[in-house]
Amino acid sequence: MDIDELSERAKSRLRDEEGCKLKPYADTKGLLTIGYGWCLDRSPMREIEAEFRLTNDVNQAMLDCIRYIPEFANMGLDRQSAFVDLVFQMGMHGVAGFRRMMAAVRAGDWEGAARELLDSKYAREDAPARAERNAELFRKGGL
């Protein structure tokens, strides 16, 4: 038995049979399903899969920060990690909406950036403790 050939043949058939749906849907029995027929109701995500997804999402958030925030490369790890957290949570488009915060960042005014982050719906309603932690990282700076 050639395990690699069998695996490739099985995956090819399953791609054809199941099709790939990138958003969750109810299958023919009403079970929550995603991807190539992965039934989330019967087989929830395992930690190793969550870690894989986390790595991919963090890498994408870092790339977005590098691409869209010119100051990112020189702002220190603490501030970079705060931005990666913000982009991970709300996307680059969401972070770009913090116009006054971004203006403060461009001016090198980290206290102002922290203040503007905390003066937001995000900080008041969505994630107050997380916003405070990110504002503190803005203030702290770091290497």
Rosetta silent file (secondary structure, phi, psi, omega in degrees, C-alpha in Angstrom):
SEQUENCE: MDIDELSERAKSRLRDEEGCKLKPYADTKGLLTIGYGWCLDRSPMREIEAEFRLTNDVNQAMLDCIRYIPEFANMGLDRQSAFVDLVFQMGMHGVAGFRRMMAAVRAGDWEGAARELLDSKYAREDAPARAERNAELFRKGGL
SCORE:     score description
SCORE:     0.000 S_00000001
   1 L     0.000  131.351  176.206    0.000    0.000    0.000 S_00000001
   2 L   -98.801  100.481 -175.290    1.324    3.460   -0.962 S_00000001
   3 H   -59.075  -44.388 -178.428    0.091    5.717    1.857 S_00000001
   4 H   -63.137  -43.429  179.943    1.011    8.965    0.090 S_00000001
   5 H   -65.968  -42.686  178.037   -0.773    7.977   -3.129 S_00000001
   6 H   -60.871  -44.264  179.729   -3.848    6.808   -1.218 S_00000001
   7 H   -60.649  -46.413  179.997   -3.931   10.065    0.747 S_00000001
   8 H   -64.641  -40.266  179.457   -3.702   12.196   -2.404 S_00000001
   9 H   -66.015  -42.563  179.868   -6.358   10.123   -4.171 S_00000001
  10 H   -64.760  -43.660  178.758   -8.700   10.316   -1.174 S_00000001
  11 H   -62.992  -40.079  178.968   -8.224   14.080   -0.859 S_00000001
  12 H   -61.815  -45.293  178.010   -8.873   14.540   -4.558 S_00000001
  13 H   -63.382  -43.953 -178.659  -12.120   12.565   -4.329 S_00000001
  14 H   -66.121  -35.615  174.428  -13.242   14.401   -1.199 S_00000001
  15 H   -59.148  -44.039  179.451  -12.563   17.765   -2.835 S_00000001
  16 H   -68.622  -44.598 -174.996  -14.852   16.678   -5.680 S_00000001
  17 H   -71.619  -46.107 -173.809  -17.495   15.056   -3.476 S_00000001
  18 H   -87.876  -36.720 -169.886  -17.684   17.624   -0.696 S_00000001
  19 L    69.931  163.672 -178.121  -16.646   20.856   -2.369 S_00000001
  20 L  -114.217  122.288  176.085  -15.089   23.570   -0.250 S_00000001
  21 E  -118.667  118.093 -172.869  -17.232   26.101    1.561 S_00000001
  22 E   -83.762   -9.787  175.314  -15.211   28.693    3.449 S_00000001
  23 E  -113.520  144.969  179.677  -18.135   29.953    5.521 S_00000001
  24 E   -58.799  144.768  179.063  -20.068   27.749    7.963 S_00000001
  25 E  -147.145  162.337  174.749  -23.275   26.249    6.624 S_00000001
  26 E   -88.027  126.646  179.038  -25.900   23.728    7.692 S_00000001
  27 L   -76.680 -171.868 -175.907  -25.374   20.388    5.957 S_00000001
  28 L   -62.764  -18.943  177.524  -28.194   18.137    4.728 S_00000001
  29 L  -102.859    6.488  178.530  -28.860   17.060    8.343 S_00000001
  30 L    83.265   11.251 -178.713  -28.724   20.630    9.689 S_00000001
  31 L   -87.561  141.033 -179.789  -25.292   20.199   11.280 S_00000001
  32 E   -67.816  123.556 -171.889  -22.852   23.123   11.303 S_00000001
  33 E  -137.032  154.520  177.816  -20.204   22.365    8.690 S_00000001
  34 E  -152.806  162.661  175.304  -17.279   24.176    7.033 S_00000001
  35 E    67.654 -135.027  178.581  -14.487   23.517    4.555 S_00000001
  36 L   -93.034   61.253  176.095  -14.553   20.108    2.898 S_00000001
  37 L    77.379   23.955  178.961  -17.436   18.729    4.946 S_00000001
  38 E   -78.605  109.373 -177.066  -15.880   19.273    8.393 S_00000001
  39 E   -82.927  105.345 -178.119  -18.829   18.901   10.765 S_00000001
  40 L   -68.587  -27.538  178.588  -18.170   21.265   13.656 S_00000001
  41 L   -67.420  -32.935 -177.697  -21.084   19.835   15.636 S_00000001
  42 L   -98.163  -27.127 -174.986  -19.485   16.380   15.674 S_00000001
  43 L  -138.064   80.615 -178.598  -15.802   17.290   15.486 S_00000001
  44 L   -62.317  163.127  179.489  -14.978   20.633   17.099 S_00000001
  45 L   -59.261  136.901  175.574  -11.697   22.357   16.345 S_00000001
  46 L   -89.607  160.422 -177.505   -8.721   20.824   18.110 S_00000001
  47 H   -59.345  -39.633 -179.631   -6.126   22.949   19.895 S_00000001
  48 H   -62.669  -35.178  177.390   -3.459   22.177   17.284 S_00000001
  49 H   -71.485  -38.607  176.969   -5.825   23.468   14.575 S_00000001
  50 H   -64.538  -39.798  178.108   -6.586   26.591   16.612 S_00000001
  51 H   -65.236  -40.267  177.044   -2.836   27.210   17.055 S_00000001
  52 H   -61.022  -45.590  179.776   -2.287   26.797   13.295 S_00000001
  53 H   -65.661  -40.688  178.066   -5.045   29.303   12.589 S_00000001
  54 H   -59.769  -45.555  178.339   -3.698   31.692   15.242 S_00000001
  55 H   -58.947  -46.619  179.089   -0.243   31.600   13.629 S_00000001
  56 H   -62.367  -43.587 -178.206   -1.723   32.331   10.203 S_00000001
  57 H   -67.970  -39.100  177.348   -3.906   35.153   11.529 S_00000001
  58 H   -65.802  -43.225  177.711   -1.041   36.759   13.473 S_00000001
  59 H   -59.577  -41.158  178.555    1.213   36.542   10.412 S_00000001
  60 H   -66.177  -41.364  178.374   -1.486   38.253    8.328 S_00000001
  61 H   -63.011  -41.129  178.003   -1.964   40.962   10.969 S_00000001
  62 H   -63.383  -44.444  178.143    1.808   41.578   11.046 S_00000001
  63 H   -60.642  -41.929  177.969    1.933   41.822    7.241 S_00000001
  64 H   -62.207  -42.310  178.713   -0.973   44.280    7.265 S_00000001
  65 H   -62.661  -45.019  179.884    0.804   46.399    9.895 S_00000001
  66 H   -62.486  -42.153 -175.488    4.037   46.383    7.894 S_00000001
  67 H   -72.079  -38.333 -168.809    2.193   47.220    4.675 S_00000001
  68 H  -111.727   -7.838  179.404   -0.130   49.958    5.947 S_00000001
  69 L  -121.488   96.185 -175.522    1.589   51.549    8.962 S_00000001
  70 L   -55.194  -32.316 -177.723    4.875   53.147    7.840 S_00000001
  71 L   -76.742  -11.542 -170.582    5.976   53.699   11.470 S_00000001
  72 H   -55.562  -44.865 -174.398    5.470   50.036   12.410 S_00000001
  73 H   -61.325  -25.804 -173.770    9.028   48.831   11.732 S_00000001
  74 H  -113.201   15.973 -173.098   10.546   51.334   14.165 S_00000001
  75 L   -96.523   -0.680  179.903    8.043   51.488   17.012 S_00000001
  76 L    88.046  152.770 -173.299    9.383   48.784   19.360 S_00000001
  77 H   -61.871  -39.781 -178.761    8.015   45.355   20.223 S_00000001
  78 H   -62.298  -48.684  179.952    5.469   46.462   22.817 S_00000001
  79 H   -66.727  -39.943  176.732    3.830   48.941   20.460 S_00000001
  80 H   -59.946  -43.834 -178.364    4.089   46.511   17.551 S_00000001
  81 H   -66.209  -33.450  176.055    2.392   43.792   19.603 S_00000001
  82 H   -64.465  -44.236  178.955   -0.390   46.222   20.526 S_00000001
  83 H   -65.285  -40.991  177.877   -0.956   47.023   16.856 S_00000001
  84 H   -60.768  -40.954  177.845   -0.898   43.339   15.869 S_00000001
  85 H   -61.438  -46.523 -179.513   -3.508   42.701   18.575 S_00000001
  86 H   -62.667  -44.695 -179.568   -5.704   45.547   17.317 S_00000001
  87 H   -68.079  -38.275  176.192   -5.434   44.438   13.666 S_00000001
  88 H   -58.320  -44.504 -174.489   -6.048   40.810   14.663 S_00000001
  89 H   -75.257  -43.018 -172.072   -9.203   41.826   16.504 S_00000001
  90 H  -123.203    4.065  179.398  -10.742   44.395   14.146 S_00000001
  91 H    78.968  159.732 -179.269   -8.797   44.187   10.888 S_00000001
  92 H   -63.290  -37.109  179.320   -6.625   46.854    9.293 S_00000001
  93 H   -60.863  -42.530  178.865   -9.702   48.663    8.014 S_00000001
  94 H   -63.922  -43.686  179.785  -11.036   48.914   11.569 S_00000001
  95 H   -66.303  -38.444  179.290   -7.719   50.200   12.942 S_00000001
  96 H   -60.820  -24.706  178.687   -7.435   52.712   10.084 S_00000001
  97 L   -69.912  -12.913  176.707  -10.737   54.161   11.315 S_00000001
  98 L   -85.220   69.016 -171.775   -8.940   55.412   14.447 S_00000001
  99 H   -61.324  -44.842 -178.902   -7.849   58.528   12.560 S_00000001
 100 H   -68.145  -37.194  176.830   -6.825   60.644   15.562 S_00000001
 101 H   -63.275  -45.276 -179.331   -4.914   57.734   17.091 S_00000001
 102 H   -66.443  -34.750  176.352   -3.079   57.138   13.821 S_00000001
 103 H   -63.964  -40.952  177.385   -2.304   60.867   13.508 S_00000001
 104 H   -63.307  -41.034  177.691   -0.771   60.758   16.998 S_00000001
 105 H   -60.551  -47.401  179.922    1.297   57.703   15.996 S_00000001
 106 H   -59.597  -31.774 -179.826    2.559   59.518   12.886 S_00000001
 107 L   -85.250   -4.458 -177.766    3.529   62.463   15.119 S_00000001
 108 L    75.488   17.971 -178.855    5.326   60.164   17.584 S_00000001
 109 L   -96.062   84.794 -174.493    2.867   61.159   20.330 S_00000001
 110 H   -73.034  -32.155  174.491    2.359   57.819   22.057 S_00000001
 111 H   -63.226  -43.197  176.900    0.579   59.308   25.067 S_00000001
 112 H   -64.290  -39.430  178.063   -1.860   60.917   22.615 S_00000001
 113 H   -62.481  -42.647  177.859   -2.238   57.634   20.715 S_00000001
 114 H   -62.918  -44.695  179.939   -3.066   55.862   23.984 S_00000001
 115 H   -60.985  -44.285 -179.704   -5.553   58.580   24.927 S_00000001
 116 H   -66.456  -37.570  176.533   -7.252   58.398   21.509 S_00000001
 117 H   -60.957  -42.409 -177.719   -7.469   54.606   21.686 S_00000001
 118 H   -74.976  -18.497  177.774   -9.162   54.881   25.077 S_00000001
 119 L   -95.186   59.651 -176.165  -11.530   57.579   23.792 S_00000001
 120 L  -146.621  159.646  174.450  -13.371   55.150   21.512 S_00000001
 121 H   -59.203  -37.857  177.728  -16.397   52.882   21.374 S_00000001
 122 H   -54.176  -47.087 -178.006  -13.900   50.004   21.263 S_00000001
 123 H   -76.343  -34.748 -177.567  -12.542   51.013   24.671 S_00000001
 124 H   -77.946  -39.617 -170.077  -15.877   51.994   26.198 S_00000001
 125 H  -119.543  -40.316 -170.086  -18.061   49.121   24.984 S_00000001
 126 H   -80.620  -51.842 -174.555  -16.274   46.428   22.993 S_00000001
 127 L  -151.718   67.869 -174.000  -13.113   45.540   24.917 S_00000001
 128 H   -58.205  -46.046 -178.091  -12.333   47.991   27.734 S_00000001
 129 H   -67.353  -40.196  178.880   -9.698   45.905   29.533 S_00000001
 130 H   -65.563  -41.288  178.078   -7.989   44.939   26.281 S_00000001
 131 H   -61.631  -41.579  178.480   -7.981   48.572   25.129 S_00000001
 132 H   -63.290  -42.195  178.576   -6.355   49.605   28.407 S_00000001
 133 H   -63.200  -41.973  178.677   -3.662   46.942   28.006 S_00000001
 134 H   -67.561  -39.323  177.273   -2.956   48.101   24.439 S_00000001
 135 H   -61.918  -40.526  177.888   -2.893   51.766   25.527 S_00000001
 136 H   -63.519  -38.035  175.983   -0.372   50.844   28.216 S_00000001
 137 H   -65.847  -36.725  174.530    1.809   49.158   25.585 S_00000001
 138 H   -59.027  -46.207 -177.840    1.603   52.329   23.488 S_00000001
 139 H   -67.243  -39.492 -174.280    2.808   54.346   26.493 S_00000001
 140 H   -68.611  -43.266 -179.318    5.492   51.830   27.478 S_00000001
 141 L    85.432  -97.322 -179.843    7.153   51.545   24.072 S_00000001
 142 L    93.727  166.614 -177.025    9.749   48.816   24.438 S_00000001
 143 L   -72.620    0.000    0.000   12.633   47.683   22.309 S_00000001
